[in-house]
Amino acid sequence: MTLLSVAREGTREYEALLEKLARRGETDLERVEPAVRAMIGAVRAEGDRAVRRFVAEFEQRNVDALLIHDYGGRAALAALPNAVRAALDEAAKRIRRYHERQFEDVVSFEYEEDGVLLGSRVRALAKVGVYVPGGKASYPSSVLMAAIPASVAGVPHIVVATPSAGPEVRAACHLAGVHAILDAGGAQAVAALAYGTESVPRVDKIVGPGNLYVAAAKRLVFGDVDIDSIAGPSEILVVADETANARIVAADLLSQAEHDEAAYPLLVCTSDALVEAVDREVAEQLATLPRRAIAEASVKGQGFALVVGSRDALANVANRLAVEHVALHVTNPDELASRIDRAGAIFIGEATPEAAGDYLAGPSHVLPTGGAARFSAPLGVYDFVSRTSIIRYDRAALAAQGEHIKTFARVEGLEAHARAVEARERAR
């Protein structure tokens, strides 16, 4: 059987598997943190020289100009095959349109109440770094999905960090409004963005997924700069009932399995017969998949099927696991979607492939993984702004509230706070 573990609701194995999957976000970052910490320290101390040294060591190449402003994005776009250029252009338009709608809800406000002006002022961050992996594949979609929301938010300086950017990535940078490319990957690129070097500007926030070393570096620099999340392996939960098409379910599972050997292709369904049919389809489709070795390792390592007895249980499993991608292959999928509260993105109905969300639909495909959808959200315009609270009292308002303020201050043992109010009362 291709899916290594099948568990049925009501058994001890089922509860054990659910608990294991609910904790899948627990990583072994500690294993690489000492090495990453040393790399960050070297970049802080030596700047460009350290970044170049680590690029040579880990990327097996030499680099002269680390930060490239004139990266030839327009020319790269023009030189692409027509079909590729059209796909990139359409994706950029759709992603921008979606995030422009999202930006309508990211607003400043002010109101006045009894002599007190209160408000929230929203401003774009000044500098943002977007990490785009450059290992097993080229990811122009990641450029569009992370940099366009920053551009829509009004960030005036966007740097994409990626090693040896190919023409598709450079073209995507042009479409997304990227200002410069940092020609480096790994922890060294994160450190350069977080602390700055002679040629790389220090940014305010770093977003985008990467390998274990990138994730460890982002965690270590958090606090000196902001980050979006600690990204783990890609994952999908296909939620299916007995009406689901086994071939399409298998295709959805493999669309995530081919990302990485550590990816999670998960199935929860109400039918033993469907699990068996999906198994056969996975095996058949794997046989002709170009990235078979990667996908097969993912399925064998993290491919699990949970068989449950009710529609309620389907929703309960989805909420408990809080998965990055949830694909609904059930009757009345809109109703079930309304009951799933914890997911990075929900793909409703058999006609909606997860791949549409990866590339063209519009919402950013940078999503919480490892169960982080319990508390986190897809990358969006709101990630690229800062908010400042606005407070202004007139003298009458302070007189009306002063006793309460002083009482709080003295309950907490902060006498100078209370006296700061009294000083204003005496100055009237």
N, C-alpha and C positions, 0 to 999 in steps of 0.2 A: 504494500500500500504506500502511495507516495506521501500522503499526509501522515507524518510519523505518529501523531497522537490524536486519537478520537476519544472524546469523553461525553458521557450522556448525563443529562440532568438527573439529580437525585442520587448519584454515586459519589463515593469518597474521591475517586479520581477526578470527577468534574470539579468539585470544590477546590481540590489541590491545584488543578490546572488554572482555574479562574484566579486564584490567589497568586500563582506564579506569574500569570500574564499581567495582573494588576500592578506587579512590582517590576515590570520589564524595564522601566526607566532608570532603575538603579544601575549605575555604570561603574566601570573600573578606572575612572579618571585618575584616582590616586596613584595608579600604577605608572602613569606617564608624567604626573605633575612635577616630580623632582627635575626631570630633564627639561620640561617646558619652563619651569621657574628659572632654571639656569640660562635658557635661551633668552627669556624676557630680560633678565638681568644684564646679559651681554649686549642686547640691543639698546637698552637704556644707557649703558656705559659707553658703547662704541659707535652707536648710530648706524650709518650706512655700511660701514666696514663689516659689522657683525651680520647685518642682513645679507650682504653679498656672500659672506663666508658660509652661512647656513643654506643659501640658495645653491651654492656650489656643492655642498655636502649632501643635501637631501634631494635636490632636484637635478643633480648631475649636469649643471650648465653654469656658464658664467654670464653675468649681466652687468652692463655698464650703467645705463640710465635706469634707475629704479622707478622713478615717477615720469610717466609719459603723458604730456598734455596733448600733443599732436599725434594721436594714435591712429589716424587715418580711418576713422569710422565711416565717414560719408563715402569715401572711395571703396571701402570694403563692402558696404551695402550695395553700391552700384555694380560691383563685380560679381555678386552672388548669382547663382542660377535663378531664373525668374520665379520658380515655385518657392524657393527658400526665401527670397526677398519678399514675395507676396505674403507668405505665412508670418514672417517677422513683423511686417508692417501691419497686418491685420491684428496680430496679437497685441502689439504696442497700442494701437487705437482702442481696442476693447479694454485692456488693462487700465489705460489712462481714463477712459470714460467711466469705468466702474469707480475708480478712486476719486474722480472729481465729484461723483455723487456722494461718496463717503465723506469727502471734505466738507460738504454742506452741514454736517453734524458736528464738526470740530470747530466750534465758534467761541469767540469771546462774548462775555455778557457783563452787564452792570445793572444794579438796581439800588434805589435809595429807600431807606426805612427809618423813620424817626430820627432823622439827622445823621444817619450813618450810610455812607456810600460803600457798597460791597460789589465786588466783581471778580472775574477771572479773565486774565489777558493771555491769549494764545499767540505764540510766535514760533516760527520754524527754527529748528536747530541750525547752527552755523555751518558745521562740517560733519559729514557722515561717511563712514567706510562700509562698503558692501563687499563681503567675502563671497567669491564665486569659485567653487571647487574646480580643479583642473586635472584631476587624476585619471579615473577610468573612462571619462567621456568629456565632451564639450557641452557646456550648459548656458547657451544664450538665453534660454527661458528664465534662468535664475537672475540674470541681469535685469530683464524686463520686470520680473515679479517683485524685485526688491528696490530697484532704483527708481522706477516710475512712481510708486507711492511717495518716495522722498522728494522727487521733482514736483509732484502735485502739491505737496505740503509747502513748497517754496524754499527748500534747502538750497542755499546758493553755492555750495561746494560739495560735490559727490565724487568720491574716489572708489573705484572698483579694484579690489585686490585679487589678482588671478595670475597664475604662472603661464607665460608663453601664450597670450591671448591670440586665438585664431581669428580668421576673418568673420565668422558668424558672431563671436563674442564681441569683437570690435564694432561690428555693425549694430548689434543690440545696444551697446554702450551709446552709440550715436543716437539711436531712436529714443533711448531712455533719458537723454540729457546728462550723461555722465561727463564730468569735467576733466578727469585724469584717470589713468590706469597705473596701479602699482604692480610692477612686473615681478611678483613674488607670491608664494603661497605658504601654507603651514603656519606654525606658531610665530615664525619670524615676521610674517606679514601682519598678523594680529598685533604683535608687540610694536611694530613700526607705526601702525595706525593709532594705537592707544597712547603712545608716549612721544611720537614724532622723532624724526631724525633730521640730518642736515637737508635732505631733499623731500622728505615726506611730512606733510602737515599733521599735527595732532588733531584727531577728530573728537567729536562729542559722543558718538554712538557707533557701534559696530554691529551689523546685522548679517545674516546669511549663514547657511549650514556649512559644515566641514567635517573632517575626520576627527578621530579621538584627540589628536594633538591640538587641532584648532579649537575643539570644544573645551579642552583643559585650559588653553590660553585665554579664551573668552571668560571663563570662570575666574581665572586669576587676575585679569585686568578689570573685572567688574568692580565698580566703586571709583576707580580712576576715570573710567568712561562708562557709559551705559551700554548694555547689550540687549538684543531682542530675547534670546533664550539660549539654553544649552541643547542643541539639536542632537537627537539620537538617530538610529536607523529608521528608514522609511517604513511605513506600515499601512495596511488596509484591513478593515473588517468588512467582509461581505455578509450582509444580513439577508437570509433567503428563506422562502417557504417552499412548499412542494410544487408551486407553479413555476419556479425559477428554471431558466435554461442553463443546464450544466456547462455547456460549452462557453457561454458568456461569463458565467461565474468563474470558471477556470482561467479564462483570459484576463479577468480583472485581478485575480490573485497573482498571476504571473507578471502583470504589468508593474507590480511593486516588487516582486521577488527578483526581477532582473536588475534592480537598482544596485543591490549590495548583498553579499553573502549573509549579512546580519539582519536583513530586512524581515519584517513580520507579515506573511500572508495568512490571514486569519478568516475563518468561516464560522458563523453561527447560523444554524438552520433548524427546521422542524421536521426534517425527513432523513432517515437513514439511507433511503434509496438515493437521495440527491447526493449525499456524501460519497457514496460508491461511484456514482456517475461522474462527479467532479474529479475524483481520483483518476479515473480512466482518462478523462479529458486532459488533466494536468500532465499525465505521462505522455499522451499523444502530442500535445502542443510543445512540450519540452524538447521532443526529439528533433524539431526543426527550428528551434529558437537560436539565433546567433549567439546570444549570451547565455547559452544553456548551462555552462559550468557555474556561473554566478547564481542563476535562478534556481538551479537544482540544489545547490548548497543552502540557499535560503529556505526552500520548501522542506528539505530534510531536517534542517536545524530548527526552524521556527514555524513550520507549517502545521497549524492546529485546527481541528474541527470540533465545535461544541454542538451537540444535538440537544435541543430543548423541546418542551412539550406544549408551548403556547406562544402566542404573539406577544403577550406581556413579558415573557422571559426574553424574547428577542430584544426588546427595548431595554430591559434591565441589564442584560449583558453589555449592550452598547454603552450605556451610561456608566457602568462599573469600570469598563476598560478605557473609556475616554480616548478613543483612537484618532490618529491624524486624519485618515480618510475612512469614511463610512459609506458603503455602497448598498442601496436598498433594492433588492430583487424580490419584491413581495407584492401581493395584491394591495391596492390602496396605499401606495408608498407615501403619499403626502400625509396621511393620518399618522402613520408610524413615525415619520420624520418629526412631526410636531411633538412627539413624546421623547425624542432623543435630545437631551439637554447638554451633553458633554461630548463634543466632537470638534475636530479642527475644521472639517468640511464634510457636508452630507451630499451625496450624489443620489438623486431621487429618481428611481425607475430604471428599467432595463435599458432604455435608450440613452442613458447618461453615463458615458465611460469616465472613469477617474482621469484618464488622459486629457479630457477636455479641460479639467481644472488645472492640470499641470501646464497647459500651453495656451489656451485660447479663450476660455470662458470670460475671465475678467478679474475675479478675486485673486489676491496673491496666493501662490502655492507655497509660500513659506509659512508652515503650520506647526503647531505644537505637537511634539512626539512623546512617546514613552509615558503616556497618561497625563501629560501636562495640560491637556485640554480641560482638565478639572478646574484649572485656575487661570489658564492663559488663552490667547486668542490668535487668530491669523495676523500676520504682519499687515499693517495698514497705515494710512495717512496719520492716524493718531500716534503712531510710534515715532514720528519725526518732528514733533512739536514739543515745546515746553509750555507750562502753564504757570502764571504768576498770579497770586491772589492780590486783589486791590482792596484796601481798607482806608476809609477816611471818616473821622468823627468830627462833628462840630462840637462847640463847647457845651451846648445843651444836652447833646447825646451822651457825652462823657459824664456830665453831672448826673444824668439819669441812671447810668450803669456803673458809675464809679464804685459804689459800695459793694456791689457783687464782685467786681474785679478785685478789689482789695481783700475781700473775704477769701476768694480762691487763693490769692497769693499767700495769705497768712496761714491758710490750712496746709499749704504745701511748703511752708517754711521759707518763703522767698520774700523777705521783707523789702528788698530793694524794688521789687516789682510793685508792691503796694505804695511805696514812697514815690515812684515815678508818676503814679496817679495823683497823689497828694500834692506833688510839686506843681502840677498843672491846676489843681483846685486853688491853691494859694495864689497862683499867678493871675487869676481872673480879676 
